[in-house]
Amino acid sequence: MEISHDGQFLFTVNTASNSISRYAIAPDGSLSLIGSTPFKGATEVGAGDARLAPDGGTLWTVDTGARAVSAFAVVGGNLAELPSSPTPLPADSAPFGIVVT
């Protein structure tokens, strides 16, 4: 899971349902579900990890089931998968986590 840089939103991958849940974080720390954003394409994405870009404008996920990396534009608590996403990884790879610098 990942929290937006302003601390207002939480994004968490749902490995079994191939989606990302989006939550608003209240000042008291409580969460309110905003919605869920599905991954496009593969039915067995298996997203296992997510990280925000340093500027907070892109959420990257490593998709262990699909052996790919997906990217989503972040606007507030909303996500939109980029047209170039997902990017396939080598067939013999075993993706585990993701680091964005």
C-alpha positions, 0 to 999 in steps of 0.5 A, spaced: 500 500 500 502 507 499 499 513 502 499 520 497 505 525 499 500 529 502 497 524 507 490 525 504 489 518 500 491 511 501 492 506 495 492 498 496 493 493 491 488 487 491 492 481 489 486 477 488 481 481 485 486 485 480 484 492 482 487 498 487 482 500 492 482 508 493 481 511 500 480 518 503 484 519 510 480 523 514 484 528 519 483 523 525 486 517 521 479 514 519 479 511 512 473 512 507 473 508 501 473 512 494 472 506 490 476 501 486 480 501 480 481 495 475 487 493 472 486 493 464 488 487 460 490 481 463 485 477 468 491 474 472 495 481 474 496 479 481 499 486 483 503 485 489 506 492 491 505 499 489 509 505 490 508 513 488 513 516 483 517 522 487 512 527 485 506 523 487 503 523 480 504 516 478 503 510 482 507 504 479 505 497 481 509 490 480 504 485 477 507 478 479 502 474 475 502 478 469 510 479 469 509 486 468 509 493 471 503 497 471 502 505 471 497 509 473 496 517 473 494 520 480 489 526 481 487 526 488 484 520 490 483 518 483 487 513 478 487 512 471 491 507 468 496 510 463 495 508 455 502 505 455 501 500 461 502 495 462 510 494 461 511 486 460 518 484 464 522 478 461 518 471 461 523 468 465 523 474 471 520 473 478 518 480 480 517 481 487 517 488 489 518 495 486 522 501 488 521 508 484 526 513 485 
